[in-house]
Amino acid sequence: MSSWISRRSAAVLLHITSLPGPFHKGVLGEEAFAFIDRIAAAGFSVWQFLPLGPTHGHGSPYESLSSFAGNPELLDLRDFVSHGWLDITDLAGPHSAASHASLRAKASHLFWQQVATDESLRRAVELFEQHHISWLEDYALFSTLKSLFANRAWWQWPHPLRDRDASSLETARSYNQDRIKQAIFEQFMFERQWSAIQSHARNRQVQLFGDLPIYVAHDSADVWAARRYFTVTDNGLCNEVAGVPPDYFSATGQRWGNPLYRWNRMAKNDFEWWVRRVRHQMERMDILRIDHFRGLEAYWAIPGESTDGIIGEWRKAPGEQLLQTLQQELGSLRLVAEDLGIITDEVNRLRKTFALPGMKILQFAFGGDNSNPYLPCNHEEDSVVYTGTHDNDTTAGWFSALDEHTKAHALFVLQAQAEDMPWAMIEAALQSPAMLAVIPMQDLLELGSVAKFNTPGTAVGNWCWRLERLPDPQAPCWHKALLLNQKHRRTLTTAA
């Protein structure tokens, strides 16, 4: 079975929060439209970014408060001004997460006043709530209770609310209508702003490439609302958690702390929760990457009380049954499998059975022997090649830190000189037989380690790098990229 990727194309990897702009992080506004214009003009036809859900205080998009909700911090407040829900003077001065939240609250109040008198808007809100009824109410109440209880985890709430006692939930709703309505307003506007980006991307023939973490956060609306599907006890704690065993990356393995799925219960319900989750994300995306794909074939189960990944056991997951169900319910699965690390033959068979392209990372290609699967000569068409991902150093930073032997091997394979980096790596990705090549924006800008986005296993200094401004349309990075995309047949057109 062949992959769903039907033509050679190229992508730029840049998370939404890394866009420039007047707020404390990038938003779904004019900078996103301009970025789509820039990459399309440079011959790229895909924009890849990280998960879009609301984050915890550490900011990791892979540890979201909801698998369904959009992050309200990504909302463009300038759009609220255009609707009359904020005044232009509200946007003056420096912005922080707190000021962004307070302005969203102000806008929500005026929004709901307008809903009461505007029949068209009221109907649009009603349709939105009906379409998202399976998750929106739970998320709105969850986020409200999180704020009321000083951001404490849901298993630390009063027991009736922790355990979703019906009368207690109804009382909480009745006493906190303003906060709940704000959460609904934010999700309504997230969908509207995202829809505008989708429309602009379609017009520029740019596909949107999203990311789906295989596991959900313990402290999330997902687990609180559907505990039966997760390995949590009656008091809300995890009796088993996700992670990976010791390997050449870590002598103690990794304990991620996410609850595992109770796959037997999900299977009995025809994976209804997973179908809703993937359908919802595919409504937003043209392409979706499944992070830690190998966990759909077998997963490492760690006792909840363990502090690392040493103790645990491999258990089979019903990946084939799940993917078959998704295919039956959703049609063609435009999914990419994140298959990095130690991958078994069973994982490869599962991926290939459903024609899901895997990943090739060029930064992993050098220093070993000729059998290294990441070497360009070993790439397959049915794959997605990256110079590096959001978890890697920038290519310039990576290359400068290499030992001399690995540097020499990389330059030999790339047929390049040190001064050619990172463009020698970029060209190797674009020249690869892999049907999709992905270039981080930091590499196009030739940035060093200061622009690294995330260091796995660390808790500070991550997820905060952003552009000070978008490169001018005539900037060298776009011109070089266009020439290489044309040279290696990754453009929709060969016109300059």
C-alpha positions as CSV (number, residue, x, y, z in Angstrom):
1,M,0.0,0.0,0.0
2,S,1.5,3.4,-1.0
3,S,1.6,6.5,1.1
4,W,-1.1,9.2,0.9
5,I,1.7,11.7,0.1
6,S,1.3,12.0,-3.7
7,R,3.9,14.6,-4.7
8,R,7.2,16.0,-3.6
9,S,6.7,18.9,-1.3
10,A,8.4,21.0,1.4
11,A,7.4,22.4,4.7
12,V,8.6,25.0,7.2
13,L,8.4,24.1,10.9
14,L,7.5,27.0,13.2
15,H,5.1,26.9,16.1
16,I,2.4,29.6,16.4
17,T,3.8,31.0,19.6
18,S,7.1,31.7,17.7
19,L,5.5,34.2,15.4
20,P,6.4,37.8,16.0
21,G,3.8,40.4,17.2
22,P,2.7,42.8,19.9
23,F,1.6,40.2,22.4
24,H,3.5,38.0,24.8
25,K,3.5,35.2,22.3
26,G,2.5,34.7,18.6
27,V,-1.2,34.7,17.9
28,L,-3.7,33.7,15.2
29,G,-3.5,37.1,13.5
30,E,-1.9,39.0,10.7
31,E,1.6,37.6,11.3
32,A,0.3,34.1,10.6
33,F,-1.2,35.3,7.3
34,A,2.0,37.0,6.4
35,F,4.0,33.8,7.3
36,I,1.8,31.7,5.0
37,D,2.4,34.3,2.2
38,R,6.2,34.2,2.8
39,I,6.6,30.4,2.7
40,A,4.3,30.0,-0.3
41,A,6.4,32.5,-2.2
42,A,9.5,30.5,-1.3
43,G,8.1,27.3,-2.8
44,F,6.9,25.7,0.5
45,S,3.5,24.1,0.4
46,V,3.2,22.9,4.0
47,W,3.3,24.7,7.4
48,Q,4.1,22.4,10.4
49,F,3.5,23.5,14.0
50,L,3.1,21.9,17.4
51,P,-0.1,21.0,19.3
52,L,-2.6,23.9,19.7
53,G,-4.2,23.1,23.0
54,P,-4.2,25.2,26.2
55,T,-1.0,24.6,28.2
56,H,0.0,24.4,31.8
57,G,2.3,27.0,33.3
58,H,5.5,25.4,31.9
59,G,4.1,26.1,28.4
60,S,4.7,22.7,26.8
61,P,2.2,22.1,24.0
62,Y,2.6,18.4,24.6
63,E,1.0,18.7,28.1
64,S,-2.3,20.2,27.4
65,L,-5.4,20.9,29.5
66,S,-7.5,19.5,26.7
67,S,-7.1,17.4,23.6
68,F,-9.9,19.3,22.0
69,A,-9.8,23.0,23.1
70,G,-7.6,25.6,21.4
71,N,-5.2,27.6,23.5
72,P,-6.9,31.0,24.3
73,E,-3.5,32.6,24.6
74,L,-3.2,32.3,20.8
75,L,-6.2,34.5,20.3
76,D,-5.5,37.8,18.4
77,L,-7.0,40.6,20.6
78,R,-6.8,43.0,17.7
79,D,-9.7,41.0,16.2
80,F,-11.7,41.8,19.3
81,V,-11.2,45.5,18.7
82,S,-12.6,45.2,15.2
83,H,-15.8,43.7,16.7
84,G,-16.1,46.4,19.4
85,W,-15.4,44.1,22.3
86,L,-12.2,45.9,23.2
87,D,-11.0,49.5,22.6
88,I,-7.7,50.1,20.8
89,T,-6.4,51.8,24.0
90,D,-6.8,48.4,25.7
91,L,-4.0,47.1,23.6
92,A,-1.5,49.8,24.5
93,G,1.5,49.0,26.7
94,P,3.4,45.8,27.4
95,H,1.5,42.5,27.3
96,S,1.8,39.5,29.6
97,A,-0.2,36.3,30.0
98,A,-2.1,38.0,32.8
99,S,-3.0,41.1,30.8
100,H,-4.0,38.9,27.8
101,A,-6.3,36.9,30.1
102,S,-7.9,40.0,31.7
103,L,-8.6,41.5,28.2
104,R,-10.2,38.2,27.1
105,A,-12.5,38.5,30.2
106,K,-13.4,42.1,29.3
107,A,-14.1,41.1,25.7
108,S,-16.2,38.1,26.8
109,H,-18.5,40.3,28.8
110,L,-19.3,42.6,25.8
111,F,-19.5,39.6,23.4
112,W,-22.3,38.0,25.4
113,Q,-24.1,41.3,25.6
114,Q,-24.0,41.4,21.8
115,V,-25.2,37.7,21.6
116,A,-28.3,38.7,23.5
117,T,-29.3,41.2,20.8
118,D,-27.7,39.8,17.6
119,E,-29.8,36.9,16.2
120,S,-27.1,35.9,13.7
121,L,-24.4,35.8,16.3
122,R,-26.6,34.0,18.8
123,R,-27.4,31.3,16.2
124,A,-23.7,30.9,15.3
125,V,-22.8,30.4,19.0
126,E,-25.6,27.8,19.3
127,L,-24.4,25.9,16.3
128,F,-20.8,26.0,17.7
129,E,-22.0,24.6,21.0
130,Q,-24.0,21.9,19.4
131,H,-21.1,20.8,17.2
132,H,-18.7,20.6,20.1
133,I,-21.1,19.3,22.8
134,S,-19.1,16.2,23.4
135,W,-16.2,18.2,25.0
136,L,-16.9,21.9,25.3
137,E,-19.1,21.9,28.4
138,D,-16.7,19.7,30.4
139,Y,-13.7,21.8,29.3
140,A,-15.4,25.1,30.2
141,L,-16.3,23.8,33.7
142,F,-12.8,22.2,34.1
143,S,-11.0,25.4,33.3
144,T,-13.3,27.4,35.5
145,L,-12.7,25.1,38.5
146,K,-9.0,25.2,37.8
147,S,-9.0,29.0,38.2
148,L,-11.3,28.9,41.3
149,F,-9.0,26.4,43.1
150,A,-5.7,28.3,42.4
151,N,-4.8,26.1,39.5
152,R,-4.6,23.0,41.6
153,A,-4.8,19.6,39.9
154,W,-8.3,18.2,39.6
155,W,-7.6,15.3,42.0
156,Q,-6.8,17.9,44.7
157,W,-10.3,19.5,44.4
158,P,-13.1,18.9,46.9
159,H,-14.1,15.3,46.5
160,P,-17.6,15.9,45.1
161,L,-16.1,18.0,42.3
162,R,-13.1,15.7,41.8
163,D,-15.5,12.7,41.4
164,R,-18.0,14.7,39.3
165,D,-21.0,14.4,41.7
166,A,-23.9,15.6,39.5
167,S,-25.5,18.0,42.0
168,S,-22.1,19.5,42.9
169,L,-21.3,20.1,39.2
170,E,-24.6,21.7,38.6
171,T,-24.1,24.0,41.6
172,A,-20.6,25.0,40.3
173,R,-22.1,25.8,36.9
174,S,-24.8,28.0,38.3
175,Y,-22.4,30.0,40.5
176,N,-19.8,30.5,37.8
177,Q,-21.7,31.3,34.7
178,D,-19.5,34.3,33.7
179,R,-16.3,32.2,33.8
180,I,-17.8,29.3,32.0
181,K,-19.2,31.7,29.3
182,Q,-15.8,33.2,28.9
183,A,-14.3,29.8,28.2
184,I,-17.0,29.1,25.6
185,F,-16.4,32.6,24.0
186,E,-12.7,31.9,23.8
187,Q,-13.2,28.6,22.0
188,F,-15.8,30.1,19.7
189,M,-13.3,32.8,18.7
190,F,-10.4,30.3,18.4
191,E,-12.4,28.4,15.9
192,R,-13.3,31.5,13.9
193,Q,-9.7,32.8,13.9
194,W,-8.4,29.4,13.0
195,S,-10.9,29.1,10.2
196,A,-9.6,32.3,8.7
197,I,-6.1,30.9,8.7
198,Q,-7.3,27.7,7.1
199,S,-9.0,29.7,4.4
200,H,-6.0,31.8,3.7
201,A,-3.7,28.7,3.6
202,R,-6.0,27.0,1.1
203,N,-6.0,30.1,-1.1
204,R,-2.2,30.0,-1.1
205,Q,-2.1,26.2,-1.6
206,V,-0.4,25.7,1.8
207,Q,-1.4,22.7,3.9
208,L,-1.5,22.9,7.7
209,F,0.4,20.1,9.4
210,G,-0.5,19.6,13.1
211,D,0.7,17.4,15.9
212,L,-1.2,14.9,18.1
213,P,0.5,13.7,21.3
214,I,-0.3,10.0,21.8
215,Y,-1.0,10.5,25.5
216,V,-3.0,13.2,27.4
217,A,-2.0,15.1,30.5
218,H,-3.0,13.7,33.8
219,D,-4.3,17.1,34.9
220,S,-6.6,17.6,31.9
221,A,-10.3,17.9,31.2
222,D,-10.0,14.6,29.2
223,V,-9.0,12.5,32.2
224,W,-11.3,14.3,34.6
225,A,-14.3,13.9,32.4
226,A,-13.6,10.3,31.3
227,R,-11.6,8.6,34.1
228,R,-12.9,5.2,33.0
229,Y,-10.6,5.3,30.0
230,F,-7.4,6.0,31.9
231,T,-5.2,4.3,34.5
232,V,-6.3,6.4,37.5
233,T,-7.5,5.3,40.8
234,D,-10.7,6.3,42.7
235,N,-8.8,9.2,44.3
236,G,-7.6,10.4,40.9
237,L,-4.0,9.3,41.1
238,C,-2.2,7.2,38.5
239,N,-1.6,3.6,39.3
240,E,0.4,3.3,36.0
241,V,2.0,5.9,33.9
242,A,3.6,6.2,30.4
243,G,7.3,6.4,29.6
244,V,10.1,4.5,28.0
245,P,12.7,2.0,29.4
246,P,16.4,2.6,29.7
247,D,18.2,2.9,26.4
248,Y,21.3,4.6,24.9
249,F,19.7,8.0,25.5
250,S,19.0,7.5,29.3
251,A,20.3,4.8,31.7
252,T,17.2,5.3,33.9
253,G,14.6,5.5,31.1
254,Q,12.0,8.2,31.0
255,R,8.9,8.6,33.2
256,W,6.5,10.9,31.5
257,G,3.8,10.7,34.1
258,N,0.8,10.6,31.7
259,P,-1.9,8.0,32.6
260,L,-2.1,5.1,30.2
261,Y,-5.2,4.1,28.3
262,R,-7.5,1.3,29.4
263,W,-7.5,0.0,25.9
264,N,-10.0,-2.9,26.6
265,R,-12.6,-0.4,27.7
266,M,-11.9,1.9,24.7
267,A,-12.2,-1.1,22.3
268,K,-15.5,-2.1,23.8
269,N,-16.8,1.4,22.9
270,D,-15.3,1.2,19.3
271,F,-12.7,3.7,20.3
272,E,-15.3,6.4,20.4
273,W,-13.1,8.8,22.3
274,W,-10.2,8.4,19.9
275,V,-12.4,8.8,16.9
276,R,-13.8,12.1,18.3
277,R,-10.3,13.3,19.1
278,V,-8.7,12.6,15.7
279,R,-11.8,13.8,13.8
280,H,-11.7,17.1,15.7
281,Q,-8.0,17.6,14.9
282,M,-8.4,16.7,11.3
283,E,-11.1,19.3,11.0
284,R,-8.3,21.8,11.8
285,M,-5.5,20.1,9.9
286,D,-4.6,18.8,6.5
287,I,-1.9,16.5,7.9
288,L,-1.5,15.2,11.5
289,R,1.6,13.7,13.1
290,I,1.1,11.1,15.8
291,D,3.7,11.6,18.4
292,H,5.3,8.3,19.9
293,F,3.5,6.2,17.3
294,R,5.2,3.1,18.6
295,G,2.9,3.3,21.7
296,L,0.1,2.2,19.4
297,E,1.8,-1.2,18.9
298,A,3.2,-1.7,22.4
299,Y,3.7,0.6,25.4
300,W,5.9,0.7,28.4
301,A,3.8,0.6,31.6
302,I,5.5,2.1,34.7
303,P,4.1,1.7,38.2
304,G,2.6,5.0,39.3
305,E,4.9,5.3,42.4
306,S,8.1,4.9,40.4
307,T,10.3,7.9,39.8
308,D,12.0,6.8,36.6
309,G,11.4,4.3,33.8
310,I,13.6,1.5,35.0
311,I,10.8,-0.7,36.3
312,G,8.0,-1.5,33.9
313,E,6.8,-3.9,31.3
314,W,5.9,-3.8,27.6
315,R,2.3,-4.4,26.8
316,K,0.6,-4.8,23.5
317,A,-1.7,-2.0,22.3
318,P,-4.6,-2.5,19.8
319,G,-3.0,-0.2,17.2
320,E,-4.2,-2.1,14.2
321,Q,-7.8,-2.3,15.5
322,L,-7.7,1.4,16.4
323,L,-6.3,2.5,13.0
324,Q,-8.8,0.3,11.2
325,T,-11.6,2.0,13.1
326,L,-10.3,5.5,12.4
327,Q,-10.0,4.6,8.7
328,Q,-13.6,3.3,8.6
329,E,-15.0,6.3,10.5
330,L,-12.8,9.1,9.0
331,G,-11.7,7.8,5.6
332,S,-8.1,8.3,4.3
333,L,-5.7,8.8,7.3
334,R,-3.5,11.7,6.4
335,L,-1.2,10.8,9.3
336,V,2.6,10.8,9.8
337,A,4.0,8.4,12.3
338,E,6.7,9.7,14.7
339,D,8.8,6.5,14.7
340,L,12.0,7.8,16.2
341,G,14.1,5.8,18.7
342,I,14.3,2.0,19.0
343,I,11.6,0.7,16.7
344,T,10.6,-2.9,16.3
345,D,9.6,-4.8,13.2
346,E,6.1,-4.9,14.6
347,V,5.9,-1.1,14.7
348,N,7.2,-0.9,11.1
349,R,4.6,-3.4,9.9
350,L,1.8,-1.4,11.6
351,R,3.0,1.8,10.1
352,K,3.3,0.3,6.6
353,T,0.0,-1.5,6.8
354,F,-1.8,1.8,7.0
355,A,0.6,3.6,4.6
356,L,1.8,6.1,7.2
357,P,5.1,7.8,6.4
358,G,7.7,7.7,9.1
359,M,10.4,10.3,10.0
360,K,14.0,10.7,9.0
361,I,16.2,13.1,11.0
362,L,19.4,14.2,9.3
363,Q,21.0,15.2,12.6
364,F,20.9,11.5,13.5
365,A,22.6,10.4,10.3
366,F,26.3,10.9,10.9
367,G,29.0,9.2,13.0
368,G,27.8,5.7,12.5
369,D,28.1,3.2,9.6
370,N,26.5,3.0,6.2
371,S,23.4,1.1,7.6
372,N,22.3,4.2,9.5
373,P,18.6,4.6,8.4
374,Y,18.9,8.4,8.7
375,L,21.7,8.7,6.1
376,P,20.2,10.3,3.0
377,C,21.2,7.3,0.8
378,N,18.9,5.1,3.0
379,H,15.8,7.3,2.9
380,E,12.6,6.0,1.5
381,E,10.0,7.9,-0.5
382,D,7.4,6.9,2.0
383,S,8.8,9.2,4.7
384,V,9.2,12.7,6.0
385,V,12.7,14.1,6.3
386,Y,13.8,16.8,8.8
387,T,17.1,18.6,9.3
388,G,16.0,18.5,12.9
389,T,12.8,18.7,15.0
390,H,11.6,21.0,17.8
391,D,13.4,18.7,20.2
392,N,16.8,19.0,18.5
393,D,19.3,21.9,18.5
394,T,19.3,24.1,15.5
395,T,21.4,22.7,12.7
396,A,24.0,25.4,13.2
397,G,24.2,24.8,16.9
398,W,24.2,21.0,16.4
399,F,27.1,21.2,13.9
400,S,29.2,23.5,16.0
401,A,29.0,21.0,19.0
402,L,30.0,17.9,17.0
403,D,33.2,16.1,17.6
404,E,35.7,16.4,14.7
405,H,35.1,12.8,13.5
406,T,31.3,13.3,13.2
407,K,31.8,16.7,11.6
408,A,34.1,15.2,9.0
409,H,31.7,12.4,8.3
410,A,28.8,14.8,7.9
411,L,30.7,17.1,5.5
412,F,31.9,14.0,3.5
413,V,28.4,12.7,3.1
414,L,27.0,16.2,2.3
415,Q,29.9,17.0,0.0
416,A,30.2,20.3,1.7
417,Q,32.5,22.7,3.6
418,A,31.9,23.8,7.2
419,E,30.9,27.3,5.9
420,D,28.1,25.7,3.9
421,M,26.2,24.8,7.0
422,P,23.2,24.8,7.6
423,W,22.3,25.2,4.0
424,A,24.1,21.9,3.1
425,M,21.8,20.1,5.4
426,I,18.8,22.0,4.1
427,E,19.6,21.0,0.6
428,A,20.2,17.4,1.7
429,A,16.7,17.3,3.1
430,L,15.2,18.9,0.0
431,Q,17.2,16.5,-2.3
432,S,16.1,13.4,-0.3
433,P,13.8,10.9,-1.9
434,A,11.5,11.4,1.0
435,M,8.2,12.9,-0.4
436,L,8.0,15.6,2.3
437,A,10.9,17.6,3.6
438,V,10.6,19.8,6.7
439,I,12.9,22.7,7.5
440,P,12.7,24.4,10.9
441,M,12.5,28.2,10.5
442,Q,15.6,28.6,12.7
443,D,17.6,26.7,10.1
444,L,16.4,28.9,7.3
445,L,17.7,31.8,9.3
446,E,21.0,30.1,10.1
447,L,20.5,30.5,13.8
448,G,22.6,28.9,16.5
449,S,21.7,27.2,19.8
450,V,20.2,30.4,21.2
451,A,17.2,29.6,19.1
452,K,16.7,26.1,20.3
453,F,13.0,25.6,21.1
454,N,13.1,22.6,23.5
455,T,15.6,20.5,25.4
456,P,13.8,17.2,26.4
457,G,14.1,16.3,30.0
458,T,14.4,19.9,31.2
459,A,11.7,22.0,32.7
460,V,12.9,25.6,32.2
461,G,13.9,27.8,29.2
462,N,11.8,25.8,26.7
463,W,9.0,26.8,24.3
464,C,9.8,30.5,24.4
465,W,11.9,31.3,21.4
466,R,10.2,33.5,18.8
467,L,11.0,35.7,15.8
468,E,11.5,39.4,16.5
469,R,10.1,40.0,13.0
470,L,9.2,38.1,9.9
471,P,12.0,38.1,7.3
472,D,11.3,40.6,4.5
473,P,9.9,38.9,1.4
474,Q,13.2,39.7,-0.4
475,A,15.3,38.2,2.4
476,P,18.1,35.8,1.3
477,C,16.5,32.9,3.3
478,W,13.4,32.9,1.1
479,H,15.4,33.4,-2.1
480,K,17.8,30.5,-1.3
481,A,14.9,28.2,-0.3
482,L,13.0,29.0,-3.5
483,L,16.0,28.1,-5.7
484,L,16.5,24.8,-3.8
485,N,12.8,23.9,-3.8
486,Q,12.7,24.5,-7.6
487,K,16.0,22.6,-8.1
488,H,14.7,19.5,-6.2
489,R,11.1,19.6,-7.6
490,R,9.4,20.5,-4.4
491,T,7.4,23.5,-5.7
492,L,3.9,23.6,-7.1
493,T,5.3,25.7,-9.9
494,T,8.7,26.5,-11.3
495,A,7.9,30.1,-11.7
496,A,10.1,32.4,-9.5
